[in-house]
């Protein structure tokens, strides 16, 4: 009798333990859309510390599980993406596949880089030096016959061109990298941080993070303002108009208020968010 009771208890305990270790996996939706630079995929699982995921059969990644909940951030892309999520325990495995919708691209990254980096260099020149460069082409096509005035102008052109070459080197920390893929901070200084998302050669989104204290520093505020306006211009927006609207929407902002504000200019959307220490500008295609 005692032996039979022991067998029953052992079998019951085994079933209980098996039930406790059962693999479970679920997501809050089957299809997600990007918001700003990423799509946030959320789900639930029990008895697991991590969840593995794979985007379009690419490299496998893992995220930690907190209170039976996991969050996966999928970079926005101009193509639809399939995300395979997996949990495994004691020889058991459970999988879920969700879809992330394609998002609108801001433009070809190489073209934007070329425009922006050139404007960064040009912004360091005086109006007179810019004008000298504009007339350089005409001067080079001019008659080669001796002309003191023409020779003097050509000398000025050469001096400005030399300065441009120097600036291309000294402004590297302000320029965007020529080759880039994924989500990374590409410019990071005391005035602002610029984070980009590049997928399949296309710029999908950008985020500018500005410390609130930098607005109290005239030099840092000007540094951010110039970069913000130039970047907007490189995207095809009107940099001056965007900067004017930005100043208007943030001028009397209550530092305790976190509600976002939006600017749309030439199809470019700027979502402005606030915290007690930083201001965020999320830039996407409207």
Backbone torsions as a table, in degrees:
resi	resn	phi	psi	omega
1	UNK	NA	-47.8	179.2
2	UNK	-63.6	-36.2	-179.6
3	UNK	-65.9	-43.2	178.4
4	UNK	-63.4	-41.0	179.2
5	UNK	-62.2	-39.6	179.3
6	UNK	-64.3	-40.0	179.2
7	UNK	-64.5	-42.6	179.8
8	UNK	-62.8	-44.3	179.8
9	UNK	-64.3	-40.2	179.3
10	UNK	-64.2	-43.6	179.4
11	UNK	-64.3	-41.0	178.7
12	UNK	-64.4	-41.5	179.0
13	UNK	-64.4	-38.5	179.3
14	UNK	-63.1	-43.8	178.2
15	UNK	-64.3	-38.5	179.8
16	UNK	-63.9	-44.9	179.8
17	UNK	-66.1	-38.4	177.8
18	UNK	-63.5	-40.7	178.5
19	UNK	-65.0	-37.3	-178.1
20	UNK	-69.7	-29.3	-176.2
21	UNK	-97.5	9.3	-179.0
22	UNK	-58.9	134.1	-179.9
23	UNK	-74.6	129.0	177.0
24	UNK	-134.4	142.6	-179.0
25	UNK	-155.6	130.9	177.0
26	UNK	-150.1	155.6	176.6
27	UNK	-121.5	157.7	-176.6
28	UNK	-74.3	-15.9	178.4
29	UNK	-157.8	167.5	176.7
30	UNK	-97.8	-22.6	-179.5
31	UNK	-132.8	135.1	-179.9
32	UNK	-126.8	152.9	175.5
33	UNK	-120.2	144.4	180.0
34	UNK	-63.2	143.9	173.7
35	UNK	-125.5	115.0	-171.1
36	UNK	64.0	-116.9	-173.6
37	UNK	-96.9	-10.5	-177.0
38	UNK	-140.3	160.9	168.0
39	UNK	-103.2	132.4	-177.1
40	UNK	-100.8	109.3	179.1
41	UNK	-96.4	124.2	-178.3
42	UNK	-118.0	149.8	178.9
43	UNK	-162.3	-178.2	-177.0
44	UNK	-134.0	145.5	174.7
45	UNK	-154.1	152.3	-179.0
46	UNK	-115.0	148.3	173.9
47	UNK	63.8	28.8	178.2
48	UNK	-136.5	143.4	178.6
49	UNK	-92.9	-25.0	-178.9
50	UNK	-139.6	158.9	175.6
51	UNK	-127.1	136.3	177.9
52	UNK	-99.5	140.2	177.2
53	UNK	-139.3	156.6	-176.4
54	UNK	-142.0	127.3	-179.6
55	UNK	-99.4	117.6	178.2
56	UNK	49.3	46.4	177.9
57	UNK	60.4	24.9	178.1
58	UNK	-85.9	-154.8	-179.4
59	UNK	-64.6	139.8	178.2
60	UNK	-80.2	138.1	177.9
61	UNK	-127.8	167.7	177.8
62	UNK	-138.5	150.0	175.9
63	UNK	-129.8	153.4	-180.0
64	UNK	-80.4	151.9	177.5
65	UNK	-102.5	129.0	178.5
66	UNK	-122.0	121.4	-179.3
67	UNK	52.6	44.0	177.8
68	UNK	67.7	13.7	-178.4
69	UNK	-122.0	139.2	176.1
70	UNK	-127.3	154.3	179.6
71	UNK	-132.7	127.1	178.7
72	UNK	-118.4	127.3	177.9
73	UNK	-101.6	118.1	-178.8
74	UNK	-106.8	118.6	179.9
75	UNK	-56.4	135.5	178.7
76	UNK	-62.3	141.8	-179.4
77	UNK	-136.6	160.8	176.3
78	UNK	-81.9	1.4	177.8
79	UNK	-123.9	149.1	176.8
80	UNK	-63.8	142.8	-177.4
81	UNK	-124.9	144.3	174.6
82	UNK	-108.1	128.2	-178.8
83	UNK	-115.5	115.2	179.2
84	UNK	-96.9	120.6	-177.2
85	UNK	-109.5	134.7	-174.4
86	UNK	-135.4	139.2	168.4
87	UNK	-128.9	145.2	-179.3
88	UNK	-141.1	143.9	179.3
89	UNK	-159.6	129.8	174.5
90	UNK	51.1	44.7	177.9
91	UNK	82.6	-6.4	178.6
92	UNK	-98.5	149.2	-179.2
93	UNK	-142.1	141.3	178.4
94	UNK	-132.1	137.5	-178.9
95	UNK	-130.3	148.9	173.3
96	UNK	-137.6	140.1	176.3
97	UNK	-119.9	127.6	179.0
98	UNK	-120.5	161.2	-178.5
99	UNK	-110.9	136.0	173.7
100	UNK	-112.1	119.4	-177.5
101	UNK	-65.8	153.0	177.1
102	UNK	-70.3	152.7	178.5
103	UNK	-118.5	164.3	178.0
104	UNK	-76.8	139.7	179.7
105	UNK	-90.5	149.3	176.0
106	UNK	-75.9	-28.0	178.9
107	UNK	153.3	176.5	177.5
108	UNK	-67.7	126.3	-173.9
109	UNK	-62.5	-42.7	-178.3
110	UNK	-60.3	-41.1	179.6
111	UNK	-66.8	-40.8	179.5
112	UNK	-66.8	-41.6	178.4
113	UNK	-59.2	-46.3	-177.9
114	UNK	-60.6	-44.4	179.4
115	UNK	-65.5	-48.8	-174.4
116	UNK	-64.8	-49.1	-177.7
117	UNK	-62.0	-36.3	177.2
118	UNK	-66.0	-40.0	-179.7
119	UNK	-69.8	-33.1	176.6
120	UNK	-60.1	-44.9	178.8
121	UNK	-65.1	-46.9	-177.6
122	UNK	-63.8	-29.0	-178.8
123	UNK	-67.8	-15.8	-179.9
124	UNK	-88.0	-7.6	-179.2
125	UNK	-91.1	154.0	175.7
126	UNK	-77.1	160.9	177.7
127	UNK	-56.2	-36.5	179.8
128	UNK	-66.3	-39.2	179.9
129	UNK	-69.2	-37.0	176.7
130	UNK	-63.9	-42.6	178.9
131	UNK	-64.0	-37.3	178.0
132	UNK	-61.0	-41.9	178.8
133	UNK	-66.8	-35.4	-179.8
134	UNK	-65.1	-32.0	-178.8
135	UNK	-92.4	-2.8	-176.4
136	UNK	-60.5	-43.1	-177.6
137	UNK	-60.9	-43.8	-180.0
138	UNK	-65.5	-38.3	-179.8
139	UNK	-65.4	-38.6	-178.0
140	UNK	-69.7	-24.3	178.1
141	UNK	-89.2	-6.8	-176.9
142	UNK	-69.1	168.8	-179.1
143	UNK	-59.0	141.1	-179.9
144	UNK	-86.6	1.6	179.2
145	UNK	-66.2	148.2	-178.4
146	UNK	-54.7	125.8	180.0
147	UNK	-151.2	107.1	-176.2
148	UNK	-53.6	-40.5	-178.7
149	UNK	-68.3	-42.0	179.4
150	UNK	-66.1	-40.4	179.3
151	UNK	-62.7	-38.6	178.3
152	UNK	-65.5	-40.5	178.9
153	UNK	-65.4	-41.2	179.2
154	UNK	-64.2	-36.5	177.6
155	UNK	-62.8	-40.9	178.4
156	UNK	-65.1	-39.9	178.3
157	UNK	-61.2	-45.8	-179.8
158	UNK	-61.2	-38.5	179.5
159	UNK	-65.5	-42.2	179.4
160	UNK	-67.9	-40.9	179.0
161	UNK	-62.5	-36.9	175.9
162	UNK	-65.1	-39.2	178.6
163	UNK	-65.2	-39.7	178.4
164	UNK	-60.8	-43.0	178.2
165	UNK	-61.3	-40.5	177.9
166	UNK	-65.8	-41.9	-179.1
167	UNK	-65.8	-32.9	177.9
168	UNK	-60.7	-27.6	178.6
169	UNK	-88.0	-44.7	-174.5
170	UNK	-74.9	-16.9	-179.5
171	UNK	-102.4	14.7	-177.5
172	UNK	-55.1	-37.9	-178.0
173	UNK	-68.4	-16.5	179.4
174	UNK	-98.4	-13.5	-177.0
175	UNK	-87.4	163.3	177.3
176	UNK	-89.2	146.2	178.9
177	UNK	-66.4	142.2	-178.2
178	UNK	-67.0	-40.4	179.5
179	UNK	-113.1	131.3	-174.1
180	UNK	-163.8	142.6	175.8
181	UNK	-153.8	142.0	179.9
182	UNK	98.7	-160.7	178.2
183	UNK	-116.1	117.8	-179.8
184	UNK	-152.1	159.0	170.6
185	UNK	-78.5	123.3	-177.8
186	UNK	-104.0	-23.2	174.5
187	UNK	-134.5	129.7	-177.5
188	UNK	-145.5	108.3	177.8
189	UNK	-142.5	-175.6	-176.2
190	UNK	-69.1	-20.7	-177.5
191	UNK	-86.5	-37.6	-177.8
192	UNK	-167.3	163.4	173.2
193	UNK	-124.4	134.1	178.2
194	UNK	-114.4	120.6	179.7
195	UNK	-114.6	133.4	-177.6
196	UNK	-121.3	153.7	172.0
197	UNK	-121.8	110.5	179.6
198	UNK	-116.4	124.1	179.6
199	UNK	-133.0	131.8	177.8
200	UNK	55.3	34.0	178.2
201	UNK	81.2	3.9	-178.7
202	UNK	-115.0	141.5	175.1
203	UNK	-81.4	116.7	-176.5
204	UNK	-95.2	-29.3	-178.2
205	UNK	-173.5	163.4	179.1
206	UNK	-144.2	151.6	176.0
207	UNK	-133.2	127.9	173.9
208	UNK	-108.4	127.4	-179.9
209	UNK	-114.9	121.8	-174.0
210	UNK	-121.8	119.7	175.4
211	UNK	-61.2	134.8	-179.3
212	UNK	-57.2	-37.1	-177.7
213	UNK	-66.4	-21.9	-179.2
214	UNK	-69.5	-22.5	178.4
215	UNK	-70.1	-19.1	178.9
216	UNK	-84.8	-10.3	178.3
217	UNK	-102.9	115.9	-173.5
218	UNK	-58.5	-43.8	-178.1
219	UNK	-66.0	-43.9	-179.6
220	UNK	-68.3	-39.3	178.3
221	UNK	-62.5	-40.1	178.6
222	UNK	-68.6	-37.4	178.9
223	UNK	-62.3	-46.0	177.1
224	UNK	-64.2	-46.9	-177.1
225	UNK	-57.6	-42.3	179.0
226	UNK	-64.7	-46.8	-179.4
227	UNK	-63.5	-41.5	-180.0
228	UNK	-62.3	-45.8	-179.4
229	UNK	-67.2	-42.8	-179.5
230	UNK	-66.2	-41.2	179.4
231	UNK	-63.8	-41.5	177.6
232	UNK	-61.4	-42.8	179.4
233	UNK	-62.1	-41.0	-179.9
234	UNK	-65.6	-26.5	179.4
235	UNK	-82.3	-11.7	-179.6
236	UNK	105.1	2.0	177.0
237	UNK	-87.7	170.7	175.1
238	UNK	-89.6	105.1	-174.1
239	UNK	-57.5	-42.3	-178.2
240	UNK	-66.8	-42.5	179.4
241	UNK	-64.8	-43.3	-179.6
242	UNK	-62.7	-43.7	-179.4
243	UNK	-65.1	-38.2	178.8
244	UNK	-64.2	-44.8	178.6
245	UNK	-65.8	-38.1	179.1
246	UNK	-61.1	-46.9	179.8
247	UNK	-62.6	-37.9	-179.7
248	UNK	-66.4	-40.7	-176.1
249	UNK	-79.8	-18.9	-177.5
250	UNK	-109.4	-6.1	-174.3
251	UNK	-59.2	-49.0	-176.1
252	UNK	-110.1	30.2	-178.1
253	UNK	-68.8	130.2	174.6
254	UNK	-73.6	119.9	-175.0
255	UNK	-62.3	-17.0	178.7
256	UNK	-90.5	-7.8	-178.4
257	UNK	-87.9	132.9	-178.1
258	UNK	-112.9	2.2	179.7
259	UNK	-64.1	133.2	-177.7
260	UNK	-80.9	157.1	175.6
261	UNK	-125.7	153.8	-172.1
262	UNK	-126.1	141.1	173.6
263	UNK	-125.1	133.9	173.9
264	UNK	-125.4	123.4	-177.7
265	UNK	-140.8	120.2	179.8
266	UNK	52.4	38.6	176.4
267	UNK	82.8	2.2	177.7
268	UNK	-101.6	128.6	-176.8
269	UNK	-103.5	130.3	177.5
270	UNK	-117.6	113.8	176.8
271	UNK	-104.3	120.1	-174.8
272	UNK	-103.1	122.8	177.6
273	UNK	-116.6	155.8	-174.3
274	UNK	-128.9	146.6	167.8
275	UNK	-138.3	178.7	-178.9
276	UNK	-70.4	-21.3	-176.3
277	UNK	-116.9	-23.3	-176.4
278	UNK	-138.2	156.7	173.9
279	UNK	-116.2	135.9	-176.7
280	UNK	-117.5	136.2	175.1
281	UNK	-122.5	110.9	179.5
282	UNK	-96.6	122.8	-173.9
283	UNK	-114.7	119.7	179.5
284	UNK	-140.6	174.7	176.0
285	UNK	-78.9	126.9	-177.2
286	UNK	-76.0	NA	NA
